[in-house]
């Protein structure tokens, strides 16, 4: 019985470790790609009003 409990604990620990590694890699890559994204630059536009011709 002890061997079964140890095996289950080992499997749970390895699955948890794998899940944590995947989530950590996802967070690092998402942050890196967000930093590499081109930044928006504000552009001043001249607004002109138009009157609708009926």
PDB file of N, CA, C and O in Angstrom:
ATOM      1  N   UNK A   1       0.817  -1.196   0.000  1.00  0.00           N
ATOM      2  CA  UNK A   1       0.000   0.000   0.000  1.00  0.00           C
ATOM      3  C   UNK A   1       0.864   1.264   0.000  1.00  0.00           C
ATOM      4  O   UNK A   1       0.525   2.262  -0.636  1.00  0.00           O
ATOM      5  N   UNK A   2       1.960   1.202   0.709  1.00  0.00           N
ATOM      6  CA  UNK A   2       2.850   2.356   0.772  1.00  0.00           C
ATOM      7  C   UNK A   2       3.457   2.648  -0.592  1.00  0.00           C
ATOM      8  O   UNK A   2       3.638   3.809  -0.958  1.00  0.00           O
ATOM      9  N   UNK A   3       3.775   1.594  -1.348  1.00  0.00           N
ATOM     10  CA  UNK A   3       4.337   1.795  -2.680  1.00  0.00           C
ATOM     11  C   UNK A   3       3.327   2.467  -3.610  1.00  0.00           C
ATOM     12  O   UNK A   3       3.698   3.291  -4.445  1.00  0.00           O
ATOM     13  N   UNK A   4       2.059   2.113  -3.461  1.00  0.00           N
ATOM     14  CA  UNK A   4       1.018   2.726  -4.284  1.00  0.00           C
ATOM     15  C   UNK A   4       0.884   4.210  -3.954  1.00  0.00           C
ATOM     16  O   UNK A   4       0.770   5.043  -4.853  1.00  0.00           O
ATOM     17  N   UNK A   5       0.897   4.532  -2.682  1.00  0.00           N
ATOM     18  CA  UNK A   5       0.788   5.936  -2.266  1.00  0.00           C
ATOM     19  C   UNK A   5       2.001   6.715  -2.763  1.00  0.00           C
ATOM     20  O   UNK A   5       1.863   7.841  -3.242  1.00  0.00           O
ATOM     21  N   UNK A   6       3.178   6.128  -2.652  1.00  0.00           N
ATOM     22  CA  UNK A   6       4.385   6.799  -3.135  1.00  0.00           C
ATOM     23  C   UNK A   6       4.337   7.003  -4.649  1.00  0.00           C
ATOM     24  O   UNK A   6       4.764   8.045  -5.146  1.00  0.00           O
ATOM     25  N   UNK A   7       3.831   6.035  -5.369  1.00  0.00           N
ATOM     26  CA  UNK A   7       3.724   6.159  -6.822  1.00  0.00           C
ATOM     27  C   UNK A   7       2.734   7.253  -7.219  1.00  0.00           C
ATOM     28  O   UNK A   7       2.987   8.030  -8.140  1.00  0.00           O
ATOM     29  N   UNK A   8       1.606   7.302  -6.513  1.00  0.00           N
ATOM     30  CA  UNK A   8       0.614   8.348  -6.794  1.00  0.00           C
ATOM     31  C   UNK A   8       1.183   9.715  -6.471  1.00  0.00           C
ATOM     32  O   UNK A   8       0.990  10.660  -7.236  1.00  0.00           O
ATOM     33  N   UNK A   9       1.876   9.837  -5.361  1.00  0.00           N
ATOM     34  CA  UNK A   9       2.489  11.114  -5.000  1.00  0.00           C
ATOM     35  C   UNK A   9       3.551  11.534  -6.012  1.00  0.00           C
ATOM     36  O   UNK A   9       3.662  12.714  -6.345  1.00  0.00           O
ATOM     37  N   UNK A  10       4.316  10.587  -6.493  1.00  0.00           N
ATOM     38  CA  UNK A  10       5.342  10.882  -7.497  1.00  0.00           C
ATOM     39  C   UNK A  10       4.700  11.335  -8.799  1.00  0.00           C
ATOM     40  O   UNK A  10       5.166  12.287  -9.424  1.00  0.00           O
ATOM     41  N   UNK A  11       3.638  10.662  -9.209  1.00  0.00           N
ATOM     42  CA  UNK A  11       2.945  11.046 -10.438  1.00  0.00           C
ATOM     43  C   UNK A  11       2.315  12.435 -10.293  1.00  0.00           C
ATOM     44  O   UNK A  11       2.379  13.241 -11.221  1.00  0.00           O
ATOM     45  N   UNK A  12       1.716  12.716  -9.150  1.00  0.00           N
ATOM     46  CA  UNK A  12       1.103  14.026  -8.927  1.00  0.00           C
ATOM     47  C   UNK A  12       2.158  15.125  -8.894  1.00  0.00           C
ATOM     48  O   UNK A  12       1.939  16.212  -9.430  1.00  0.00           O
ATOM     49  N   UNK A  13       3.292  14.853  -8.272  1.00  0.00           N
ATOM     50  CA  UNK A  13       4.358  15.847  -8.209  1.00  0.00           C
ATOM     51  C   UNK A  13       4.947  16.119  -9.587  1.00  0.00           C
ATOM     52  O   UNK A  13       5.243  17.265  -9.924  1.00  0.00           O
ATOM     53  N   UNK A  14       5.115  15.071 -10.381  1.00  0.00           N
ATOM     54  CA  UNK A  14       5.678  15.280 -11.716  1.00  0.00           C
ATOM     55  C   UNK A  14       4.687  16.017 -12.611  1.00  0.00           C
ATOM     56  O   UNK A  14       5.097  16.863 -13.405  1.00  0.00           O
ATOM     57  N   UNK A  15       3.394  15.717 -12.504  1.00  0.00           N
ATOM     58  CA  UNK A  15       2.386  16.425 -13.298  1.00  0.00           C
ATOM     59  C   UNK A  15       2.293  17.888 -12.872  1.00  0.00           C
ATOM     60  O   UNK A  15       2.173  18.776 -13.716  1.00  0.00           O
ATOM     61  N   UNK A  16       2.347  18.134 -11.590  1.00  0.00           N
ATOM     62  CA  UNK A  16       2.326  19.516 -11.096  1.00  0.00           C
ATOM     63  C   UNK A  16       3.549  20.293 -11.524  1.00  0.00           C
ATOM     64  O   UNK A  16       3.453  21.468 -11.878  1.00  0.00           O
ATOM     65  N   UNK A  17       4.686  19.650 -11.494  1.00  0.00           N
ATOM     66  CA  UNK A  17       5.926  20.291 -11.932  1.00  0.00           C
ATOM     67  C   UNK A  17       5.878  20.624 -13.418  1.00  0.00           C
ATOM     68  O   UNK A  17       6.312  21.698 -13.835  1.00  0.00           O
ATOM     69  N   UNK A  18       5.353  19.706 -14.204  1.00  0.00           N
ATOM     70  CA  UNK A  18       5.234  19.935 -15.644  1.00  0.00           C
ATOM     71  C   UNK A  18       4.262  21.080 -15.919  1.00  0.00           C
ATOM     72  O   UNK A  18       4.534  21.932 -16.764  1.00  0.00           O
ATOM     73  N   UNK A  19       3.143  21.105 -15.220  1.00  0.00           N
ATOM     74  CA  UNK A  19       2.159  22.172 -15.409  1.00  0.00           C
ATOM     75  C   UNK A  19       2.739  23.529 -15.019  1.00  0.00           C
ATOM     76  O   UNK A  19       2.519  24.524 -15.710  1.00  0.00           O
ATOM     77  N   UNK A  20       3.474  23.569 -13.920  1.00  0.00           N
ATOM     78  CA  UNK A  20       4.089  24.822 -13.497  1.00  0.00           C
ATOM     79  C   UNK A  20       5.117  25.301 -14.523  1.00  0.00           C
ATOM     80  O   UNK A  20       5.195  26.494 -14.817  1.00  0.00           O
ATOM     81  N   UNK A  21       5.896  24.383 -15.061  1.00  0.00           N
ATOM     82  CA  UNK A  21       6.888  24.750 -16.073  1.00  0.00           C
ATOM     83  C   UNK A  21       6.252  25.297 -17.336  1.00  0.00           C
ATOM     84  O   UNK A  21       6.742  26.265 -17.917  1.00  0.00           O
ATOM     85  N   UNK A  22       5.161  24.677 -17.761  1.00  0.00           N
ATOM     86  CA  UNK A  22       4.468  25.144 -18.966  1.00  0.00           C
ATOM     87  C   UNK A  22       3.885  26.532 -18.733  1.00  0.00           C
ATOM     88  O   UNK A  22       4.013  27.404 -19.592  1.00  0.00           O
ATOM     89  N   UNK A  23       3.247  26.751 -17.586  1.00  0.00           N
ATOM     90  CA  UNK A  23       2.667  28.057 -17.299  1.00  0.00           C
ATOM     91  C   UNK A  23       3.748  29.135 -17.140  1.00  0.00           C
ATOM     92  O   UNK A  23       3.552  30.275 -17.561  1.00  0.00           O
ATOM     93  N   UNK A  24       4.870  28.782 -16.543  1.00  0.00           N
ATOM     94  CA  UNK A  24       5.955  29.752 -16.398  1.00  0.00           C
ATOM     95  C   UNK A  24       6.535  30.122 -17.761  1.00  0.00           C
ATOM     96  O   UNK A  24       6.810  31.294 -18.019  1.00  0.00           O
ATOM     97  N   UNK A  25       6.722  29.133 -18.633  1.00  0.00           N
ATOM     98  CA  UNK A  25       7.236  29.415 -19.972  1.00  0.00           C
ATOM     99  C   UNK A  25       6.244  30.270 -20.754  1.00  0.00           C
ATOM    100  O   UNK A  25       6.649  31.174 -21.484  1.00  0.00           O
ATOM    101  N   UNK A  26       4.958  29.994 -20.609  1.00  0.00           N
ATOM    102  CA  UNK A  26       3.941  30.793 -21.288  1.00  0.00           C
ATOM    103  C   UNK A  26       4.000  32.245 -20.817  1.00  0.00           C
ATOM    104  O   UNK A  26       3.923  33.164 -21.632  1.00  0.00           O
ATOM    105  N   UNK A  27       4.135  32.454 -19.520  1.00  0.00           N
ATOM    106  CA  UNK A  27       4.186  33.814 -18.980  1.00  0.00           C
ATOM    107  C   UNK A  27       5.430  34.552 -19.479  1.00  0.00           C
ATOM    108  O   UNK A  27       5.352  35.730 -19.828  1.00  0.00           O
ATOM    109  N   UNK A  28       6.566  33.870 -19.514  1.00  0.00           N
ATOM    110  CA  UNK A  28       7.805  34.506 -19.975  1.00  0.00           C
ATOM    111  C   UNK A  28       7.692  34.881 -21.450  1.00  0.00           C
ATOM    112  O   UNK A  28       8.058  35.991 -21.836  1.00  0.00           O
ATOM    113  N   UNK A  29       7.190  33.965 -22.277  1.00  0.00           N
ATOM    114  CA  UNK A  29       7.070  34.256 -23.705  1.00  0.00           C
ATOM    115  C   UNK A  29       6.029  35.340 -23.968  1.00  0.00           C
ATOM    116  O   UNK A  29       6.238  36.198 -24.826  1.00  0.00           O
ATOM    117  N   UNK A  30       4.926  35.313 -23.252  1.00  0.00           N
ATOM    118  CA  UNK A  30       3.903  36.350 -23.448  1.00  0.00           C
ATOM    119  C   UNK A  30       4.444  37.723 -23.079  1.00  0.00           C
ATOM    120  O   UNK A  30       4.169  38.707 -23.766  1.00  0.00           O
ATOM    121  N   UNK A  31       5.208  37.795 -22.003  1.00  0.00           N
ATOM    122  CA  UNK A  31       5.810  39.063 -21.599  1.00  0.00           C
ATOM    123  C   UNK A  31       6.832  39.532 -22.632  1.00  0.00           C
ATOM    124  O   UNK A  31       6.884  40.713 -22.976  1.00  0.00           O
ATOM    125  N   UNK A  32       7.637  38.600 -23.119  1.00  0.00           N
ATOM    126  CA  UNK A  32       8.638  38.972 -24.124  1.00  0.00           C
ATOM    127  C   UNK A  32       8.012  39.471 -25.408  1.00  0.00           C
ATOM    128  O   UNK A  32       8.471  40.466 -25.968  1.00  0.00           O
ATOM    129  N   UNK A  33       6.982  38.809 -25.883  1.00  0.00           N
ATOM    130  CA  UNK A  33       6.327  39.260 -27.111  1.00  0.00           C
ATOM    131  C   UNK A  33       5.592  40.578 -26.902  1.00  0.00           C
ATOM    132  O   UNK A  33       5.509  41.390 -27.823  1.00  0.00           O
ATOM    133  N   UNK A  34       5.058  40.800 -25.704  1.00  0.00           N
ATOM    134  CA  UNK A  34       4.406  42.082 -25.421  1.00  0.00           C
ATOM    135  C   UNK A  34       5.427  43.214 -25.428  1.00  0.00           C
ATOM    136  O   UNK A  34       5.121  44.322 -25.870  1.00  0.00           O
ATOM    137  N   UNK A  35       6.624  42.946 -24.947  1.00  0.00           N
ATOM    138  CA  UNK A  35       7.667  43.975 -24.964  1.00  0.00           C
ATOM    139  C   UNK A  35       8.195  44.234 -26.368  1.00  0.00           C
ATOM    140  O   UNK A  35       8.634  45.346 -26.662  1.00  0.00           O
ATOM    141  N   UNK A  36       8.161  43.231 -27.241  1.00  0.00           N
ATOM    142  CA  UNK A  36       8.646  43.404 -28.610  1.00  0.00           C
ATOM    143  C   UNK A  36       7.601  44.034 -29.524  1.00  0.00           C
ATOM    144  O   UNK A  36       7.937  44.478 -30.622  1.00  0.00           O
ATOM    145  N   UNK A  37       6.346  44.082 -29.096  1.00  0.00           N
ATOM    146  CA  UNK A  37       5.279  44.650 -29.919  1.00  0.00           C
ATOM    147  C   UNK A  37       5.563  46.126 -30.161  1.00  0.00           C
ATOM    148  O   UNK A  37       5.962  46.834 -29.237  1.00  0.00           O
ATOM    149  N   UNK A  38       5.365  46.598 -31.382  1.00  0.00           N
ATOM    150  CA  UNK A  38       5.591  48.018 -31.647  1.00  0.00           C
ATOM    151  C   UNK A  38       4.663  48.886 -30.798  1.00  0.00           C
ATOM    152  O   UNK A  38       3.477  48.594 -30.646  1.00  0.00           O
ATOM    153  N   UNK A  39       5.226  49.941 -30.261  1.00  0.00           N
ATOM    154  CA  UNK A  39       4.443  50.830 -29.413  1.00  0.00           C
ATOM    155  C   UNK A  39       3.635  51.791 -30.263  1.00  0.00           C
ATOM    156  O   UNK A  39       4.080  52.221 -31.327  1.00  0.00           O
ATOM    157  N   UNK A  40       2.444  52.124 -29.787  1.00  0.00           N
ATOM    158  CA  UNK A  40       1.604  53.077 -30.509  1.00  0.00           C
ATOM    159  C   UNK A  40       2.167  54.479 -30.340  1.00  0.00           C
ATOM    160  O   UNK A  40       2.622  54.852 -29.258  1.00  0.00           O
ATOM    161  N   UNK A  41       2.131  55.250 -31.418  1.00  0.00           N
ATOM    162  CA  UNK A  41       2.555  56.635 -31.348  1.00  0.00           C
ATOM    163  C   UNK A  41       1.337  57.511 -31.615  1.00  0.00           C
ATOM    164  O   UNK A  41       0.550  57.251 -32.525  1.00  0.00           O
ATOM    165  N   UNK A  42       1.200  58.551 -30.803  1.00  0.00           N
ATOM    166  CA  UNK A  42       0.073  59.457 -30.980  1.00  0.00           C
ATOM    167  C   UNK A  42       0.321  60.335 -32.196  1.00  0.00           C
ATOM    168  O   UNK A  42       1.405  60.896 -32.360  1.00  0.00           O
ATOM    169  N   UNK A  43      -0.688  60.449 -33.042  1.00  0.00           N
ATOM    170  CA  UNK A  43      -0.598  61.275 -34.237  1.00  0.00           C
ATOM    171  C   UNK A  43      -1.683  62.333 -34.146  1.00  0.00           C
ATOM    172  O   UNK A  43      -2.847  62.029 -33.887  1.00  0.00           O
ATOM    173  N   UNK A  44      -1.287  63.580 -34.363  1.00  0.00           N
ATOM    174  CA  UNK A  44      -2.245  64.668 -34.306  1.00  0.00           C
ATOM    175  C   UNK A  44      -2.930  64.774 -35.665  1.00  0.00           C
ATOM    176  O   UNK A  44      -2.271  64.932 -36.693  1.00  0.00           O
ATOM    177  N   UNK A  45      -4.247  64.687 -35.657  1.00  0.00           N
ATOM    178  CA  UNK A  45      -5.026  64.807 -36.883  1.00  0.00           C
ATOM    179  C   UNK A  45      -5.799  66.108 -36.863  1.00  0.00           C
ATOM    180  O   UNK A  45      -6.332  66.520 -35.832  1.00  0.00           O
ATOM    181  N   UNK A  46      -5.850  66.752 -38.029  1.00  0.00           N
ATOM    182  CA  UNK A  46      -6.648  67.972 -38.134  1.00  0.00           C
ATOM    183  C   UNK A  46      -8.087  67.573 -38.436  1.00  0.00           C
ATOM    184  O   UNK A  46      -8.366  66.896 -39.425  1.00  0.00           O
ATOM    185  N   UNK A  47      -8.975  67.998 -37.581  1.00  0.00           N
ATOM    186  CA  UNK A  47     -10.383  67.658 -37.754  1.00  0.00           C
ATOM    187  C   UNK A  47     -11.060  68.748 -38.574  1.00  0.00           C
ATOM    188  O   UNK A  47     -10.929  69.938 -38.289  1.00  0.00           O
ATOM    189  N   UNK A  48     -11.782  68.316 -39.593  1.00  0.00           N
ATOM    190  CA  UNK A  48     -12.546  69.263 -40.404  1.00  0.00           C
ATOM    191  C   UNK A  48     -14.013  68.890 -40.296  1.00  0.00           C
ATOM    192  O   UNK A  48     -14.385  67.717 -40.345  1.00  0.00           O
ATOM    193  N   UNK A  49     -14.835  69.919 -40.147  1.00  0.00           N
ATOM    194  CA  UNK A  49     -16.279  69.651 -40.092  1.00  0.00           C
ATOM    195  C   UNK A  49     -16.824  69.755 -41.500  1.00  0.00           C
ATOM    196  O   UNK A  49     -16.413  70.623 -42.270  1.00  0.00           O
ATOM    197  N   UNK A  50     -17.731  68.887 -41.831  1.00  0.00           N
ATOM    198  CA  UNK A  50     -18.385  68.913 -43.124  1.00  0.00           C
ATOM    199  C   UNK A  50     -19.874  69.052 -42.916  1.00  0.00           C
ATOM    200  O   UNK A  50     -20.445  68.486 -41.983  1.00  0.00           O
ATOM    201  N   UNK A  51     -20.481  69.794 -43.778  1.00  0.00           N
ATOM    202  CA  UNK A  51     -21.917  69.978 -43.708  1.00  0.00           C
ATOM    203  C   UNK A  51     -22.531  69.067 -44.760  1.00  0.00           C
ATOM    204  O   UNK A  51     -22.083  69.034 -45.906  1.00  0.00           O
ATOM    205  N   UNK A  52     -23.550  68.337 -44.362  1.00  0.00           N
ATOM    206  CA  UNK A  52     -24.218  67.435 -45.288  1.00  0.00           C
ATOM    207  C   UNK A  52     -25.068  68.245 -46.256  1.00  0.00           C
ATOM    208  O   UNK A  52     -25.841  69.112 -45.847  1.00  0.00           O
ATOM    209  N   UNK A  53     -24.918  67.955 -47.534  1.00  0.00           N
ATOM    210  CA  UNK A  53     -25.724  68.637 -48.551  1.00  0.00           C
ATOM    211  C   UNK A  53     -26.960  67.790 -48.821  1.00  0.00           C
ATOM    212  O   UNK A  53     -26.877  66.604 -49.140  1.00  0.00           O
ATOM    213  N   UNK A  54     -28.085  68.433 -48.683  1.00  0.00           N
ATOM    214  CA  UNK A  54     -29.342  67.710 -48.884  1.00  0.00           C
ATOM    215  C   UNK A  54     -30.020  68.207 -50.140  1.00  0.00           C
ATOM    216  O   UNK A  54     -31.098  67.727 -50.492  1.00  0.00           O
TER     217      UNK A  54
END
